[in-house]
Amino acid sequence: RCRDIQPIKLDRTTIKKLGSKAVQMNAYTVQDVGTIVLGMKSEVGEQLKTQMFGQAGTVANIETTSEIEWWQKLKASCADLSLFHHYHIDKSRIEVDFYIHELELILECNGYDGHASYDPVAEKKREQLFKNYRVIRFHHQIDVATLFRAILKVKKGEIIRLYPV
């Protein structure tokens, strides 16, 4: 399950040891700081990515902006369900954008910003692994109501495509 970045509340003693006069202060794990920095679309974030990964670091995005936005929307709407982000299907190397365990539902957010080109042969093989799931592949600009109507309609073994907008 993709976990949210969690602040660690510092106690007054620790804050004073840091030389700060702040009343309250948060800290973050190194992993969370890395996630924040690598996700930044700022000059500093781009410089750090270039230093760490070379020119490819500025081009490659682990998550697209639209995928992050959909993660936030789905988390809010599916709070009582087991929603996973970047989930590996049946312990395979196939990773899907979102998976809701109770519904056996795979959601793939495809759009201009992250999925510009697909290998049709590879996609066909990938979709063969989805036989035991309900699958919705949707454009990142689709509205929430349309996506939720599709969730109510999709059957096991079926792939619904919500394109174009």
C-alpha angles and dihedrals in degrees: 000000000000105000125212122243105265123201118224111222112227121216122235093257093056092045091052091048088056088057094245126138092203117131092218134010138178131215131197135213118255089248091055092047089052091050091050095046095045090049094051117110094201135109092260092047092050092048092051092048090050091050092049102039107014121233092327090065092068092051102042116076119189089205128020121230092246091050090053090050091050091048088057093047094047094046090055094046098041101042093134094048133076099257117180129192121209090007124182111227114231091343089295128134088256109109122193127199096237135003129187108200100200092053096038083230127158118197118194116191106205122177147136096282102058112010105045096143134024133187101238093208093051090046092053090052090046092052091052087068089058096068093109095048142068107243132195120182109191140180112250092238095056115121121249094243092057091049092049092049088054091049089056092049105040117106130206110279092019128117117205116196118202102197144170114020 
